[in-house]
């Protein structure tokens, strides 16, 4: 089966750091994507991890542990514009498609 | 722009009406995907094309849903005899080739409301 879990919502303060966790149990796993989606807009690509470890890209970092079926997205120096839904998605090599979690709605407060 | 383009952006259909949603992928992208996204949920996979071949349609919820990509570029998702539970955002996405590590780019979606 395919199962991806992430928290439904999180709140954080402007300037702070927040970590959004994602656990997955998927067959044919071949990589983990994170997307950002503002209300009414297209999901936009943030990061891709296929090997264990941390990938850093500016204020955003993403981590993957394949043995634990676990990933997280780390957002530093939070800005108000970071308020959005963050989607964790597993790449399924048996169909070439992304399987998404329900998304984590992040609210950044002043 | 050079992104994935979808039309119409908003569609209100009466129950029982047929609708057609269009997707223009990024030029040269081989892979094309359709997803359905309900409010407050993540996108759910519907179907996948590689060029004109529909390789996976396992996510289509019923035989009222049909997708095509006859010339390997533009794709149309058709929903026949729409029902209220079909109300959702329909997202189209494309990638250069199939395979892990190839970024999948999404359009802004077609918002369908069935009344």
Interface residues (C-beta under 8 A of the other chain):
Chain A: X4 X30 X31 X33 X35 X40 X41 X42 X43 X44 X45 X48 X50 X87 X89 X91 X93 X95 X96 X97 X98 X99 X100 X101 X102 X103 X105
Chain B: X3 X4 X31 X33 X35 X40 X41 X42 X43 X44 X45 X48 X50 X55 X56 X58 X91 X93 X98 X99 X100 X101 X103 X104 X105 X106 X107 X108 X109
